[in-house]
Amino acid sequence: MIDGVNVSTQVNVALLKELFEFQKELMSQFINDSLDNKETQISTLNRGNIIDVRA
Protein backbone atom coordinates (compact mmCIF):
# COMPACT_ATOMS: atom_id res chain seq x y z
CA MET A 1 0.00 0.00 0.00
CA ILE A 2 1.22 3.48 -0.84
CA ASP A 3 1.43 5.66 2.28
CA GLY A 4 -1.14 8.44 2.37
CA VAL A 5 -3.31 7.01 -0.42
CA ASN A 6 -6.45 5.15 0.54
CA VAL A 7 -7.13 1.62 -0.64
CA SER A 8 -10.10 2.62 -2.82
CA THR A 9 -7.96 5.03 -4.84
CA GLN A 10 -5.22 2.43 -5.24
CA VAL A 11 -7.74 -0.15 -6.44
CA ASN A 12 -9.18 2.34 -8.94
CA VAL A 13 -5.72 3.14 -10.28
CA ALA A 14 -4.89 -0.57 -10.58
CA LEU A 15 -8.14 -1.20 -12.47
CA LEU A 16 -7.47 1.73 -14.80
CA LYS A 17 -4.01 0.35 -15.56
CA GLU A 18 -5.49 -3.06 -16.37
CA LEU A 19 -8.17 -1.49 -18.54
CA PHE A 20 -5.57 0.59 -20.39
CA GLU A 21 -3.43 -2.49 -21.08
CA PHE A 22 -6.49 -4.40 -22.30
CA GLN A 23 -7.46 -1.50 -24.56
CA LYS A 24 -3.95 -1.39 -26.03
CA GLU A 25 -4.15 -5.13 -26.79
CA LEU A 26 -7.56 -4.72 -28.44
CA MET A 27 -6.37 -1.81 -30.58
CA SER A 28 -3.25 -3.73 -31.58
CA GLN A 29 -5.37 -6.72 -32.60
CA PHE A 30 -7.80 -4.47 -34.49
CA ILE A 31 -4.94 -2.83 -36.39
CA ASN A 32 -3.39 -6.20 -37.21
CA ASP A 33 -6.74 -7.55 -38.42
CA SER A 34 -7.22 -4.43 -40.55
CA LEU A 35 -3.77 -4.82 -42.07
CA ASP A 36 -4.42 -8.51 -42.77
CA ASN A 37 -7.69 -7.54 -44.43
CA LYS A 38 -5.95 -4.94 -46.62
CA GLU A 39 -3.37 -7.54 -47.66
CA THR A 40 -6.20 -9.91 -48.61
CA GLN A 41 -7.87 -7.18 -50.68
CA ILE A 42 -4.61 -6.29 -52.39
CA SER A 43 -3.75 -9.92 -53.20
CA THR A 44 -7.28 -10.41 -54.55
CA LEU A 45 -6.91 -7.34 -56.76
CA ASN A 46 -3.47 -8.50 -57.91
CA ARG A 47 -5.00 -11.75 -59.18
CA GLY A 48 -7.36 -9.67 -61.32
CA ASN A 49 -10.48 -10.59 -59.38
CA ILE A 50 -12.03 -7.44 -57.97
CA ILE A 51 -13.84 -8.81 -54.94
CA ASP A 52 -14.64 -6.83 -51.80
CA VAL A 53 -13.59 -9.02 -48.88
CA ARG A 54 -14.30 -6.54 -46.13
CA ALA A 55 -16.34 -7.85 -43.22
DSSP file (Angstrom, degrees, kcal/mol; ACC not computed):
  #  RESIDUE AA STRUCTURE BP1 BP2  ACC     N-H-->O    O-->H-N    N-H-->O    O-->H-N    TCO  KAPPA ALPHA  PHI   PSI    X-CA   Y-CA   Z-CA
    1    1 A M              0   0    0      0, 0.0     2,-0.4     0, 0.0     5,-0.1   0.000 360.0 360.0 360.0 138.2    0.0    0.0    0.0
    2    2 A I    >   -     0   0    0      3,-0.1     3,-1.7     4,-0.1     8,-0.1  -0.687 360.0-111.0 -81.4 128.5    1.2    3.5   -0.8
    3    3 A D  T 3  S+     0   0    0     -2,-0.4     3,-0.1     1,-0.2    -1,-0.1  -0.327  98.6  14.6 -60.2 135.3    1.4    5.7    2.3
    4    4 A G  T 3  S+     0   0    0      1,-0.2     2,-0.5    -2,-0.0    -1,-0.2   0.436 103.5 100.8  82.8  -0.4   -1.1    8.4    2.4
    5    5 A V  S <  S-     0   0    0     -3,-1.7    -1,-0.2     3,-0.0    -3,-0.1  -0.974  72.1-125.1-119.4 127.0   -3.3    7.0   -0.4
    6    6 A N     >  -     0   0    0     -2,-0.5     4,-1.9     1,-0.1     3,-0.2  -0.240  21.0-113.3 -72.5 161.5   -6.5    5.2    0.5
    7    7 A V  H  > S+     0   0    0      1,-0.2     4,-2.6     2,-0.2     5,-0.2   0.861 113.3  58.0 -62.5 -38.5   -7.1    1.6   -0.6
    8    8 A S  H  > S+     0   0    0      1,-0.2     4,-2.4     2,-0.2    -1,-0.2   0.911 107.6  46.9 -59.6 -43.8  -10.1    2.6   -2.8
    9    9 A T  H  > S+     0   0    0     -3,-0.2     4,-2.4     2,-0.2    -1,-0.2   0.904 112.0  50.5 -64.7 -41.7   -8.0    5.0   -4.8
   10   10 A Q  H  X S+     0   0    0     -4,-1.9     4,-2.4     2,-0.2    -2,-0.2   0.893 110.4  49.5 -64.7 -39.2   -5.2    2.4   -5.2
   11   11 A V  H  X S+     0   0    0     -4,-2.6     4,-2.6     2,-0.2    -2,-0.2   0.925 110.7  50.5 -64.9 -43.8   -7.7   -0.2   -6.4
   12   12 A N  H  X S+     0   0    0     -4,-2.4     4,-2.4     1,-0.2    -2,-0.2   0.910 111.2  48.2 -60.2 -42.9   -9.2    2.3   -8.9
   13   13 A V  H  X S+     0   0    0     -4,-2.4     4,-2.2     2,-0.2    -1,-0.2   0.915 111.4  50.3 -64.6 -42.5   -5.7    3.1  -10.3
   14   14 A A  H  X S+     0   0    0     -4,-2.4     4,-2.1     1,-0.2    -2,-0.2   0.907 111.5  48.4 -62.3 -41.8   -4.9   -0.6  -10.6
   15   15 A L  H  X S+     0   0    0     -4,-2.6     4,-2.7     1,-0.2    -1,-0.2   0.895 110.0  51.8 -66.4 -39.7   -8.1   -1.2  -12.5
   16   16 A L  H  X S+     0   0    0     -4,-2.4     4,-2.5     2,-0.2    -1,-0.2   0.895 108.8  51.0 -62.9 -39.5   -7.5    1.7  -14.8
   17   17 A K  H  X S+     0   0    0     -4,-2.2     4,-2.3     2,-0.2    -2,-0.2   0.927 111.7  47.2 -63.2 -44.3   -4.0    0.4  -15.6
   18   18 A E  H  X S+     0   0    0     -4,-2.1     4,-2.5     1,-0.2    -2,-0.2   0.920 112.7  49.3 -62.3 -43.8   -5.5   -3.1  -16.4
   19   19 A L  H  X S+     0   0    0     -4,-2.7     4,-2.6     1,-0.2    -2,-0.2   0.899 110.2  51.0 -62.9 -41.3   -8.2   -1.5  -18.5
   20   20 A F  H  X S+     0   0    0     -4,-2.5     4,-2.3     2,-0.2    -1,-0.2   0.914 110.8  48.0 -62.9 -43.8   -5.6    0.6  -20.4
   21   21 A E  H  X S+     0   0    0     -4,-2.3     4,-2.1     2,-0.2    -2,-0.2   0.915 112.3  49.4 -63.0 -42.5   -3.4   -2.5  -21.1
   22   22 A F  H  X S+     0   0    0     -4,-2.5     4,-2.4     1,-0.2    -2,-0.2   0.906 110.3  50.8 -62.7 -42.2   -6.5   -4.4  -22.3
   23   23 A Q  H  X S+     0   0    0     -4,-2.6     4,-2.7     1,-0.2     5,-0.2   0.897 108.3  52.0 -63.2 -40.9   -7.5   -1.5  -24.6
   24   24 A K  H  X S+     0   0    0     -4,-2.3     4,-2.4     1,-0.2    -1,-0.2   0.910 110.2  49.1 -61.8 -41.4   -3.9   -1.4  -26.0
   25   25 A E  H  X S+     0   0    0     -4,-2.1     4,-2.5     2,-0.2    -2,-0.2   0.917 111.6  48.9 -64.1 -42.8   -4.2   -5.1  -26.8
   26   26 A L  H  X S+     0   0    0     -4,-2.4     4,-2.7     2,-0.2    -2,-0.2   0.923 112.5  47.4 -63.0 -44.2   -7.6   -4.7  -28.4
   27   27 A M  H  X S+     0   0    0     -4,-2.7     4,-2.7     2,-0.2    -1,-0.2   0.898 111.4  51.4 -64.7 -39.9   -6.4   -1.8  -30.6
   28   28 A S  H  X S+     0   0    0     -4,-2.4     4,-2.5    -5,-0.2    -1,-0.2   0.924 112.3  46.0 -62.0 -44.2   -3.3   -3.7  -31.6
   29   29 A Q  H  X S+     0   0    0     -4,-2.5     4,-2.8     2,-0.2    -2,-0.2   0.907 112.0  51.4 -65.6 -41.3   -5.4   -6.7  -32.6
   30   30 A F  H  X S+     0   0    0     -4,-2.7     4,-2.4     2,-0.2    -2,-0.2   0.917 111.5  47.3 -60.6 -44.2   -7.8   -4.5  -34.5
   31   31 A I  H  X S+     0   0    0     -4,-2.7     4,-2.6     2,-0.2    -2,-0.2   0.923 112.7  48.9 -64.5 -44.2   -4.9   -2.8  -36.4
   32   32 A N  H  X S+     0   0    0     -4,-2.5     4,-2.6     1,-0.2    -2,-0.2   0.913 111.8  48.9 -62.3 -42.5   -3.4   -6.2  -37.2
   33   33 A D  H  X S+     0   0    0     -4,-2.8     4,-2.4     2,-0.2    -1,-0.2   0.903 111.3  50.4 -62.4 -41.2   -6.7   -7.5  -38.4
   34   34 A S  H  X S+     0   0    0     -4,-2.4     4,-2.3     2,-0.2    -2,-0.2   0.911 111.2  48.0 -63.8 -42.2   -7.2   -4.4  -40.5
   35   35 A L  H  X S+     0   0    0     -4,-2.6     4,-2.4     2,-0.2    -2,-0.2   0.911 111.2  50.5 -65.3 -41.6   -3.8   -4.8  -42.1
   36   36 A D  H  X S+     0   0    0     -4,-2.6     4,-2.1     1,-0.2    -2,-0.2   0.908 110.4  50.8 -60.2 -41.2   -4.4   -8.5  -42.8
   37   37 A N  H  X S+     0   0    0     -4,-2.4     4,-2.4     2,-0.2    -2,-0.2   0.899 109.0  50.3 -64.6 -41.7   -7.7   -7.5  -44.4
   38   38 A K  H  X S+     0   0    0     -4,-2.3     4,-2.9     1,-0.2    -1,-0.2   0.909 109.3  51.6 -63.0 -41.3   -5.9   -4.9  -46.6
   39   39 A E  H  X S+     0   0    0     -4,-2.4     4,-2.7     1,-0.2    -1,-0.2   0.895 109.3  50.5 -62.1 -39.2   -3.4   -7.5  -47.7
   40   40 A T  H  X S+     0   0    0     -4,-2.1     4,-2.1     2,-0.2    -2,-0.2   0.918 111.7  47.6 -64.4 -43.1   -6.2   -9.9  -48.6
   41   41 A Q  H  X S+     0   0    0     -4,-2.4     4,-2.5     2,-0.2    -2,-0.2   0.920 113.3  48.1 -63.0 -43.5   -7.9   -7.2  -50.7
   42   42 A I  H  X S+     0   0    0     -4,-2.9     4,-2.7     1,-0.2    -2,-0.2   0.927 112.0  48.0 -65.0 -44.2   -4.6   -6.3  -52.4
   43   43 A S  H  X S+     0   0    0     -4,-2.7     4,-1.2     1,-0.2    -1,-0.2   0.869 111.7  51.5 -66.2 -33.7   -3.7   -9.9  -53.2
   44   44 A T  H  <>S+     0   0    0     -4,-2.1     5,-1.4    -5,-0.2     3,-0.3   0.924 111.8  46.2 -65.7 -43.7   -7.3  -10.4  -54.5
   45   45 A L  H ><5S+     0   0    0     -4,-2.5     3,-1.6     1,-0.2    -2,-0.2   0.888 107.6  57.8 -64.7 -38.5   -6.9   -7.3  -56.8
   46   46 A N  H 3<5S+     0   0    0     -4,-2.7    -1,-0.2     1,-0.3    -2,-0.2   0.788 101.2  56.0 -64.3 -27.1   -3.5   -8.5  -57.9
   47   47 A R  T 3<5S-     0   0    0     -4,-1.2    -1,-0.3    -3,-0.3    -2,-0.2   0.562 120.1-111.8 -79.6  -7.8   -5.0  -11.8  -59.2
   48   48 A G  T < 5S+     0   0    0     -3,-1.6     2,-0.8    -4,-0.3    -3,-0.2   0.428  82.7 120.0  92.6  -1.2   -7.4   -9.7  -61.3
   49   49 A N      < -     0   0    0     -5,-1.4     2,-1.3     2,-0.1    -1,-0.2  -0.868  53.2-153.3 -98.5 112.0  -10.5  -10.6  -59.4
   50   50 A I        +     0   0    0     -2,-0.8     2,-0.4    -3,-0.1    -5,-0.1  -0.706  34.4 153.3 -88.7  97.0  -12.0   -7.4  -58.0
   51   51 A I        -     0   0    0     -2,-1.3     2,-0.7   -10,-0.2    -6,-0.1  -0.990  43.7-132.6-128.0 130.8  -13.8   -8.8  -54.9
   52   52 A D        +     0   0    0     -2,-0.4    -2,-0.0     1,-0.1   -11,-0.0  -0.751  26.4 175.5 -84.3 114.8  -14.6   -6.8  -51.8
   53   53 A V        +     0   0    0     -2,-0.7    -1,-0.1   -16,-0.1     2,-0.1   0.250  30.9 130.8-104.8  12.0  -13.6   -9.0  -48.9
   54   54 A R              0   0    0      1,-0.1    -2,-0.0   -16,-0.0   -16,-0.0  -0.391 360.0 360.0 -68.0 143.4  -14.3   -6.5  -46.1
   55   55 A A              0   0    0     -2,-0.1    -1,-0.1     0, 0.0    -2,-0.0   0.467 360.0 360.0 -75.0 360.0  -16.3   -7.9  -43.2
